Amino acid sequence: MANELQVSTGRTGRTVTATTYLNGVVASSGIACNEVVSQGGLYAGDMTGAAGFYTVQFFDSGSVVGAGSIAWDGSAEITAADLETEIDAIELNPSFVVPAAVAIASLTPSLLSIVTYCTVQESLPVMGPITGRSDLWFAIKTNATDADADSLIMVSESGGLLVLNGAPATDSSLASLTVTNQTSGAVDLFIDKVATGVLLSTDGRDDWRYWGAKVKIGTAETQPISGRVMVTDGIVKAV
């Protein structure tokens, strides 16, 4: 098998590499992802490693251009058709086996979509085990290198909405992170329509922003999932 790791960036001529993570730890880095000539902007690389559930980040010159996840049996990706019969054999560690429902959820793309002035209720791509965490954060930024204090939106599991449009939030209830399964790392994101209103594009066109989630377990802090978010101007601002 080959080209299991794929990302569509919408732009040709990139130098894309992939990094895979198993249980929040780097499994392999610098995986070359070559452009698929027949499909401009699509890049693909080969997956390797022991059987397990991996998260993946794609980079171009140090910047994240995509992210996702893959259920891997040691030699091939587990597809939805295979899951019913094979998923119980995929061990992440001696005490954890990926249930079929979790592996199917892992196919959720890392591209999110937000319509301004509309409420967001989104299940994020699963992160892998996050049991024992002390906190969990989610942020949307104009640029991936922006400081946390300059986030368009920053949310934590413990504190709700922390930052709104580059300023400390005055109402923490406008956003939240709810862990629905800490073994698989399934998390639901909520953002109130009042908060999404700050995400208007400056030129009135649809606009790509960056998002990422970070978890702290003990002294280790990892970013298991991240990606891009398409922000579309809502036609109706209030009802």
C-alpha beads as a LAMMPS data file, in Angstrom:
LAMMPS data file: protein, C-alpha beads

239 atoms
238 bonds

1 atom types
1 bond types

-500.0 500.0 xlo xhi
-500.0 500.0 ylo yhi
-500.0 500.0 zlo zhi

Masses

1 110.0

Atoms # bond

1 1 1 0.000 0.000 0.000
2 1 1 1.084 3.601 -0.570
3 1 1 -0.127 7.190 -0.412
4 1 1 -2.322 6.613 2.645
5 1 1 -1.446 10.061 4.028
6 1 1 -3.218 12.661 1.905
7 1 1 -3.942 16.364 2.253
8 1 1 -5.590 18.809 -0.126
9 1 1 -4.079 22.276 0.281
10 1 1 -5.675 24.027 -2.693
11 1 1 -2.245 25.137 -3.969
12 1 1 0.374 23.561 -6.202
13 1 1 4.143 23.735 -5.887
14 1 1 4.368 23.106 -2.152
15 1 1 7.000 21.011 -0.340
16 1 1 4.785 19.014 2.009
17 1 1 5.897 16.644 4.765
18 1 1 3.861 14.725 7.328
19 1 1 4.382 13.900 10.998
20 1 1 2.462 11.052 12.631
21 1 1 1.645 10.805 16.344
22 1 1 0.721 7.736 18.374
23 1 1 -0.809 8.426 21.797
24 1 1 0.355 12.044 21.508
25 1 1 4.016 11.095 20.875
26 1 1 5.801 11.608 17.542
27 1 1 5.949 8.264 15.719
28 1 1 7.508 9.446 12.464
29 1 1 8.408 12.869 11.034
30 1 1 9.577 14.326 7.737
31 1 1 7.463 11.929 5.663
32 1 1 7.646 13.201 2.076
33 1 1 4.245 13.931 0.536
34 1 1 4.491 14.358 -3.227
35 1 1 1.999 16.323 -5.275
36 1 1 -0.501 14.210 -7.192
37 1 1 -0.057 15.727 -10.634
38 1 1 -3.511 14.803 -11.874
39 1 1 -5.136 16.559 -8.900
40 1 1 -3.466 19.923 -8.350
41 1 1 -3.043 20.841 -4.692
42 1 1 -3.358 17.235 -3.440
43 1 1 -0.293 15.735 -1.749
44 1 1 0.228 12.105 -0.697
45 1 1 2.786 10.156 1.321
46 1 1 3.306 6.624 2.624
47 1 1 2.174 5.549 6.087
48 1 1 4.432 3.272 8.153
49 1 1 4.524 2.018 11.732
50 1 1 2.994 -0.506 14.068
51 1 1 -0.748 -1.043 14.301
52 1 1 -2.544 1.780 16.066
53 1 1 -4.631 4.899 15.826
54 1 1 -2.524 7.843 14.644
55 1 1 -3.068 11.564 14.314
56 1 1 -1.291 13.301 11.431
57 1 1 -0.082 16.847 10.748
58 1 1 1.060 18.124 7.354
59 1 1 3.658 20.894 7.038
60 1 1 5.039 23.208 4.375
61 1 1 8.165 25.142 5.425
62 1 1 7.269 24.698 9.079
63 1 1 3.672 25.870 8.758
64 1 1 0.749 23.509 9.319
65 1 1 -1.271 23.075 6.109
66 1 1 -3.561 20.268 7.267
67 1 1 -4.202 17.550 9.817
68 1 1 -6.171 14.359 10.197
69 1 1 -6.050 10.846 11.600
70 1 1 -5.690 7.263 10.415
71 1 1 -6.482 3.817 11.802
72 1 1 -3.570 1.600 10.742
73 1 1 -3.173 -2.176 11.010
74 1 1 0.597 -2.217 10.459
75 1 1 0.449 -2.598 6.693
76 1 1 -2.734 -0.887 5.474
77 1 1 -5.308 1.724 6.424
78 1 1 -8.501 0.356 7.913
79 1 1 -11.403 1.514 5.755
80 1 1 -15.026 1.828 6.810
81 1 1 -15.778 -1.445 5.011
82 1 1 -13.044 -3.253 6.981
83 1 1 -13.901 -1.856 10.388
84 1 1 -16.750 -4.190 11.265
85 1 1 -14.532 -7.271 10.966
86 1 1 -11.014 -6.038 11.698
87 1 1 -11.092 -3.148 14.154
88 1 1 -11.017 -5.295 17.309
89 1 1 -7.534 -6.485 16.297
90 1 1 -6.036 -2.988 16.275
91 1 1 -4.427 -2.365 19.675
92 1 1 -3.260 1.101 20.599
93 1 1 -1.670 -0.180 23.802
94 1 1 -2.215 -3.242 26.012
95 1 1 -5.348 -1.799 27.605
96 1 1 -6.987 0.092 24.750
97 1 1 -8.637 -1.149 21.555
98 1 1 -10.209 1.233 19.043
99 1 1 -13.974 0.634 18.829
100 1 1 -15.451 0.728 15.316
101 1 1 -17.464 3.862 16.072
102 1 1 -14.326 5.711 17.154
103 1 1 -12.362 4.667 14.076
104 1 1 -15.202 5.838 11.825
105 1 1 -15.257 9.172 13.676
106 1 1 -11.510 9.496 13.082
107 1 1 -12.202 9.947 9.379
108 1 1 -13.679 13.391 10.180
109 1 1 -11.722 15.925 8.095
110 1 1 -9.572 18.610 9.710
111 1 1 -11.279 21.344 7.687
112 1 1 -13.937 23.077 9.769
113 1 1 -16.600 25.483 8.542
114 1 1 -18.119 28.422 10.422
115 1 1 -20.889 30.746 9.294
116 1 1 -20.655 34.033 11.180
117 1 1 -23.511 34.976 13.511
118 1 1 -24.460 31.275 13.649
119 1 1 -23.916 28.888 16.556
120 1 1 -21.173 26.268 16.183
121 1 1 -21.840 22.783 17.547
122 1 1 -19.054 20.612 16.151
123 1 1 -17.508 17.255 17.064
124 1 1 -13.755 17.696 16.609
125 1 1 -11.602 14.937 15.081
126 1 1 -10.720 12.441 17.822
127 1 1 -7.377 13.090 19.533
128 1 1 -6.438 9.720 20.981
129 1 1 -6.365 9.066 24.753
130 1 1 -6.600 12.232 26.893
131 1 1 -7.289 10.591 30.254
132 1 1 -5.485 12.336 33.118
133 1 1 -5.362 15.732 31.417
134 1 1 -5.206 18.885 33.517
135 1 1 -6.690 21.066 30.773
136 1 1 -7.615 21.249 27.111
137 1 1 -7.590 24.278 24.802
138 1 1 -8.956 25.193 21.356
139 1 1 -8.099 28.333 19.385
140 1 1 -8.903 29.985 16.063
141 1 1 -6.285 32.419 14.760
142 1 1 -5.777 34.572 11.690
143 1 1 -2.186 33.294 11.448
144 1 1 -0.819 30.126 13.021
145 1 1 2.035 32.132 14.569
146 1 1 -0.244 34.620 16.387
147 1 1 0.043 34.786 20.183
148 1 1 -2.740 33.193 22.220
149 1 1 -3.757 36.638 23.462
150 1 1 -4.358 37.653 19.835
151 1 1 -6.635 34.698 19.076
152 1 1 -9.923 35.372 17.356
153 1 1 -11.404 32.767 19.685
154 1 1 -9.705 30.754 22.441
155 1 1 -11.544 28.260 24.628
156 1 1 -10.509 25.935 27.447
157 1 1 -12.283 22.982 28.990
158 1 1 -11.850 24.455 32.467
159 1 1 -12.554 28.119 31.739
160 1 1 -14.844 28.337 28.730
161 1 1 -14.282 31.292 26.407
162 1 1 -10.952 32.963 27.280
163 1 1 -10.215 35.273 24.344
164 1 1 -12.552 36.907 21.841
165 1 1 -11.277 38.998 18.944
166 1 1 -7.852 39.543 20.538
167 1 1 -9.150 40.659 23.939
168 1 1 -10.000 38.875 27.205
169 1 1 -13.530 37.488 26.994
170 1 1 -16.133 39.071 29.239
171 1 1 -18.566 36.138 29.058
172 1 1 -16.964 32.704 29.422
173 1 1 -20.252 30.928 28.634
174 1 1 -20.107 31.918 24.952
175 1 1 -17.927 28.892 24.148
176 1 1 -17.062 25.515 25.649
177 1 1 -15.229 22.229 25.139
178 1 1 -17.006 19.077 26.307
179 1 1 -15.132 15.761 26.419
180 1 1 -17.539 12.993 25.423
181 1 1 -15.004 10.135 25.482
182 1 1 -11.611 10.660 27.115
183 1 1 -10.346 7.230 26.035
184 1 1 -10.660 8.042 22.346
185 1 1 -10.244 11.800 22.778
186 1 1 -13.674 12.766 21.449
187 1 1 -14.519 16.421 22.146
188 1 1 -17.511 18.607 21.249
189 1 1 -16.962 22.301 20.501
190 1 1 -19.618 24.939 21.153
191 1 1 -19.317 28.594 20.095
192 1 1 -22.244 30.978 20.513
193 1 1 -23.388 33.059 17.528
194 1 1 -22.310 36.225 19.369
195 1 1 -18.711 34.997 19.342
196 1 1 -18.689 33.872 15.702
197 1 1 -19.665 37.395 14.711
198 1 1 -16.068 38.551 15.271
199 1 1 -14.831 36.220 12.521
200 1 1 -16.054 38.423 9.649
201 1 1 -13.564 38.537 6.790
202 1 1 -12.125 41.989 6.157
203 1 1 -12.977 41.993 2.463
204 1 1 -16.385 40.352 2.578
205 1 1 -15.185 37.127 0.963
206 1 1 -14.972 33.641 2.447
207 1 1 -11.749 33.428 4.435
208 1 1 -9.491 30.645 5.684
209 1 1 -8.236 30.802 9.300
210 1 1 -6.207 28.358 11.436
211 1 1 -7.461 26.209 14.324
212 1 1 -5.744 23.880 16.758
213 1 1 -6.387 21.970 19.975
214 1 1 -3.829 21.404 22.740
215 1 1 -3.935 19.045 25.714
216 1 1 -1.817 18.924 28.870
217 1 1 -1.276 15.577 30.577
218 1 1 1.191 15.749 33.441
219 1 1 4.070 17.895 32.191
220 1 1 3.521 16.969 28.533
221 1 1 1.693 19.429 26.282
222 1 1 0.756 18.217 22.793
223 1 1 -1.280 19.452 19.836
224 1 1 -2.934 16.240 18.581
225 1 1 -5.249 17.911 16.051
226 1 1 -5.223 21.096 14.002
227 1 1 -6.287 22.366 10.614
228 1 1 -7.935 25.181 8.692
229 1 1 -11.362 26.718 9.180
230 1 1 -13.408 28.322 6.420
231 1 1 -15.217 31.399 7.718
232 1 1 -18.244 32.392 5.644
233 1 1 -20.106 35.650 6.223
234 1 1 -23.625 34.944 7.485
235 1 1 -26.345 36.626 5.441
236 1 1 -28.677 37.121 8.412
237 1 1 -26.829 38.787 11.287
238 1 1 -29.520 38.512 13.989
239 1 1 -33.045 37.128 14.425

Bonds

1 1 1 2
2 1 2 3
3 1 3 4
4 1 4 5
5 1 5 6
6 1 6 7
7 1 7 8
8 1 8 9
9 1 9 10
10 1 10 11
11 1 11 12
12 1 12 13
13 1 13 14
14 1 14 15
15 1 15 16
16 1 16 17
17 1 17 18
18 1 18 19
19 1 19 20
20 1 20 21
21 1 21 22
22 1 22 23
23 1 23 24
24 1 24 25
25 1 25 26
26 1 26 27
27 1 27 28
28 1 28 29
29 1 29 30
30 1 30 31
31 1 31 32
32 1 32 33
33 1 33 34
34 1 34 35
35 1 35 36
36 1 36 37
37 1 37 38
38 1 38 39
39 1 39 40
40 1 40 41
41 1 41 42
42 1 42 43
43 1 43 44
44 1 44 45
45 1 45 46
46 1 46 47
47 1 47 48
48 1 48 49
49 1 49 50
50 1 50 51
51 1 51 52
52 1 52 53
53 1 53 54
54 1 54 55
55 1 55 56
56 1 56 57
57 1 57 58
58 1 58 59
59 1 59 60
60 1 60 61
61 1 61 62
62 1 62 63
63 1 63 64
64 1 64 65
65 1 65 66
66 1 66 67
67 1 67 68
68 1 68 69
69 1 69 70
70 1 70 71
71 1 71 72
72 1 72 73
73 1 73 74
74 1 74 75
75 1 75 76
76 1 76 77
77 1 77 78
78 1 78 79
79 1 79 80
80 1 80 81
81 1 81 82
82 1 82 83
83 1 83 84
84 1 84 85
85 1 85 86
86 1 86 87
87 1 87 88
88 1 88 89
89 1 89 90
90 1 90 91
91 1 91 92
92 1 92 93
93 1 93 94
94 1 94 95
95 1 95 96
96 1 96 97
97 1 97 98
98 1 98 99
99 1 99 100
100 1 100 101
101 1 101 102
102 1 102 103
103 1 103 104
104 1 104 105
105 1 105 106
106 1 106 107
107 1 107 108
108 1 108 109
109 1 109 110
110 1 110 111
111 1 111 112
112 1 112 113
113 1 113 114
114 1 114 115
115 1 115 116
116 1 116 117
117 1 117 118
118 1 118 119
119 1 119 120
120 1 120 121
121 1 121 122
122 1 122 123
123 1 123 124
124 1 124 125
125 1 125 126
126 1 126 127
127 1 127 128
128 1 128 129
129 1 129 130
130 1 130 131
131 1 131 132
132 1 132 133
133 1 133 134
134 1 134 135
135 1 135 136
136 1 136 137
137 1 137 138
138 1 138 139
139 1 139 140
140 1 140 141
141 1 141 142
142 1 142 143
143 1 143 144
144 1 144 145
145 1 145 146
146 1 146 147
147 1 147 148
148 1 148 149
149 1 149 150
150 1 150 151
151 1 151 152
152 1 152 153
153 1 153 154
154 1 154 155
155 1 155 156
156 1 156 157
157 1 157 158
158 1 158 159
159 1 159 160
160 1 160 161
161 1 161 162
162 1 162 163
163 1 163 164
164 1 164 165
165 1 165 166
166 1 166 167
167 1 167 168
168 1 168 169
169 1 169 170
170 1 170 171
171 1 171 172
172 1 172 173
173 1 173 174
174 1 174 175
175 1 175 176
176 1 176 177
177 1 177 178
178 1 178 179
179 1 179 180
180 1 180 181
181 1 181 182
182 1 182 183
183 1 183 184
184 1 184 185
185 1 185 186
186 1 186 187
187 1 187 188
188 1 188 189
189 1 189 190
190 1 190 191
191 1 191 192
192 1 192 193
193 1 193 194
194 1 194 195
195 1 195 196
196 1 196 197
197 1 197 198
198 1 198 199
199 1 199 200
200 1 200 201
201 1 201 202
202 1 202 203
203 1 203 204
204 1 204 205
205 1 205 206
206 1 206 207
207 1 207 208
208 1 208 209
209 1 209 210
210 1 210 211
211 1 211 212
212 1 212 213
213 1 213 214
214 1 214 215
215 1 215 216
216 1 216 217
217 1 217 218
218 1 218 219
219 1 219 220
220 1 220 221
221 1 221 222
222 1 222 223
223 1 223 224
224 1 224 225
225 1 225 226
226 1 226 227
227 1 227 228
228 1 228 229
229 1 229 230
230 1 230 231
231 1 231 232
232 1 232 233
233 1 233 234
234 1 234 235
235 1 235 236
236 1 236 237
237 1 237 238
238 1 238 239
